[in-house]
Each structure stands twice: as structure tokens, then as C-alpha cells.
Amino acid sequence: MLEEQDSRVLADIERRLCSTDPAFARRMRSGTGGRAFPAVSVVCVLAFLALPFVGLFLGPRGALLVLDAAAILVMVILAVRFTRR
């Protein structure tokens, strides 16, 4: 626990930060609680693992569809992350 003087100093720093850079203060208050889930990496790994089987059973058109679906998923994930900022 902080002492009273340290607590007042910290509150003053937070108040000045909120007045000078409100966007940064808002991001720090809402915090994600850690790192984001690596969804793009997961999509790429799953596409990489599925591609040989899909290509074997469905041919080149099926493999192309898997690549297209993976690319669309990656774009959607990145767009959602960008709009949340």
C-alpha cells in the first residue's frame, strides 16, 4: 500500500496525464489485460496444415479456396483490431 503522500503524488500525475493526453489515458484505463490472442498466426498455421489435404482431395481449386478464405480471415481480424484502437 502507498503512503498518503505517495498516493497524492500518483493521483496528481494521473490527473495531469488525463489533461495532457486524454486518448492515452483512456487506452490505459480500458487496458486489455495482456497481449491479444495471436489469431492471425493461428489462421495461418491452420491454413498451412489444411492446404495439403484440401489440395489432395479437392485439387488446386480447393487449395485456392482455402488460401482465399485464410486471406479474408486475416484481413477481417486486422480490420477489427484496427477499428478497436
ChimeraX attribute file (.defattr): number of C-alpha atoms within 10 A of each C-alpha:
attribute: neighborCount
match mode: 1-to-1
recipient: residues
	/A:1	5
	/A:2	8
	/A:3	8
	/A:4	9
	/A:5	9
	/A:6	11
	/A:7	12
	/A:8	12
	/A:9	12
	/A:10	13
	/A:11	12
	/A:12	12
	/A:13	11
	/A:14	13
	/A:15	13
	/A:16	13
	/A:17	14
	/A:18	14
	/A:19	10
	/A:20	11
	/A:21	10
	/A:22	13
	/A:23	12
	/A:24	11
	/A:25	17
	/A:26	11
	/A:27	11
	/A:28	10
	/A:29	9
	/A:30	8
	/A:31	10
	/A:32	9
	/A:33	6
	/A:34	6
	/A:35	7
	/A:36	8
	/A:37	8
	/A:38	8
	/A:39	13
	/A:40	17
	/A:41	11
	/A:42	12
	/A:43	17
	/A:44	16
	/A:45	13
	/A:46	13
	/A:47	19
	/A:48	14
	/A:49	11
	/A:50	14
	/A:51	18
	/A:52	14
	/A:53	13
	/A:54	18
	/A:55	16
	/A:56	11
	/A:57	10
	/A:58	13
	/A:59	12
	/A:60	14
	/A:61	11
	/A:62	16
	/A:63	20
	/A:64	15
	/A:65	15
	/A:66	19
	/A:67	17
	/A:68	13
	/A:69	14
	/A:70	19
	/A:71	16
	/A:72	12
	/A:73	16
	/A:74	18
	/A:75	13
	/A:76	13
	/A:77	14
	/A:78	14
	/A:79	11
	/A:80	11
	/A:81	11
	/A:82	9
	/A:83	7
	/A:84	7
	/A:85	6
